[in-house]
């Protein structure tokens, strides 16, 4: 499989190229008039992104407290002065 192809070639053989890219261990560069514009690669080549979740202090306090009976009171507690 070539390491780069044109957009025209991609349009002509999309199904075959996508299936091959899924099995391949190297990405396929897609070019437009000689310039690289995209990459077709297997999901296994992507690095997973681990994001750290940040909670608002108001939300943490709300979750730590006793559940209220009124949903609007709970929402106002989270919203604050907004």
C-alpha positions as a printed Julia matrix, in Angstrom:
82×3 Matrix{Float64}:
   0.0    0.0    0.0
   1.43   3.42  -0.89
   2.3    5.87   1.87
   0.36   8.69   0.17
  -2.45   9.06  -2.34
  -4.32  11.9   -4.01
  -7.89  12.9   -3.2
  -8.91  11.63  -6.65
  -7.49   8.17  -5.85
  -9.24   8.24  -2.47
 -12.6    8.94  -4.12
 -12.1    6.14  -6.63
 -11.23   3.43  -4.08
 -12.48   4.66  -0.69
 -13.85   1.33   0.58
 -10.72  -0.63  -0.25
  -8.41   2.04   1.2
 -10.37   2.37   4.44
 -10.37  -1.4    4.97
  -6.63  -1.56   4.25
  -5.93   1.37   6.58
  -7.8   -0.44   9.37
  -5.47  -3.41   9.0
  -2.28  -1.43   8.38
   0.24  -0.36  11.0
   1.22   2.8    9.1
  -0.88   5.86   8.23
  -1.85   6.81   4.69
  -1.31  10.48   3.8
  -3.9   12.05   1.5
  -2.67  14.87  -0.72
  -4.33  17.66  -2.69
  -2.18  19.1   -5.47
   0.95  17.77  -3.8
   0.17  19.13  -0.32
  -0.69  16.78   2.56
  -4.26  17.54   3.7
  -5.33  14.52   5.75
  -4.27  11.19   7.19
  -6.14   7.9    7.04
  -5.03   5.6    9.84
  -6.17   2.69  11.99
  -7.69   3.59  15.34
  -5.08   1.4   16.99
  -2.42   3.96  15.98
  -4.11   6.77  17.9
  -2.99   7.5   21.43
  -5.87   7.6   23.91
  -6.41  11.02  25.45
  -6.83  11.0   29.18
  -8.44  14.16  30.44
  -8.52  15.2   34.03
 -12.03  16.04  35.11
 -12.43  19.25  37.07
 -15.55  19.74  39.17
 -16.81  23.1   40.37
 -16.41  23.5   44.13
 -20.12  24.32  44.38
 -21.01  21.05  42.7
 -18.69  19.05  44.96
 -20.27  20.69  48.01
 -23.75  19.96  46.69
 -22.9   16.3   46.09
 -21.35  15.96  49.56
 -24.42  17.42  51.26
 -27.77  15.88  52.07
 -30.14  15.74  49.08
 -32.78  18.45  49.14
 -36.46  18.07  48.43
 -36.64  20.91  45.94
 -34.76  20.66  42.65
 -34.78  24.45  42.15
 -33.01  24.97  45.48
 -30.33  22.5   44.38
 -29.92  24.21  41.0
 -29.67  27.65  42.62
 -27.0   26.31  44.98
 -24.91  25.17  42.01
 -25.54  28.31  39.92
 -24.61  30.72  42.7
 -24.82  34.36  41.63
 -25.0   33.7   37.89
